[in-house]
Amino acid sequence: MKAHQAQWCPPSLSDMILQAEFWDRSAERAQTMKVGEYYFIKNARMRISNGGYLEAKVADATITQLHEKDAESEPNLKALLQ
């Protein structure tokens, strides 16, 4: 898998970028998502693109906003925050 290389992406984060395409109801929900907030996206379909990058397709997914206080019950968020 390739790391992203773009001027907007700091090199230290280049292997943590995920391009996601949202469809149907998920596209409507994605319009309300904000940078710097945490979300749990259930039912995203992951794959490696033809260019070798990680990408996701999201249709009819459950998208839940998470808050730092949720870290105790959400182990993935807890790991991210650490």
Long-range contacts (C-beta under 8 A, 24 or more apart in sequence): 1-48, 1-52, 1-53, 1-54, 2-51, 2-52, 2-53, 4-53, 17-53, 17-54, 18-54, 18-55, 18-56, 19-49, 19-53, 19-54, 19-55, 19-56, 20-44, 20-55, 20-56, 20-57, 20-58, 21-55, 21-56, 21-57, 21-58, 22-58, 22-59, 22-61, 23-57, 23-58, 23-59, 23-60, 24-59, 24-60, 25-60, 26-58, 26-59, 26-60, 26-61, 26-63, 29-63, 30-58, 30-63, 33-63, 33-65, 37-65, 38-65, 38-66, 38-67, 38-68, 38-70, 38-77, 38-80, 39-63, 39-64, 39-65, 39-66, 40-64, 40-66, 40-74, 40-76, 40-77
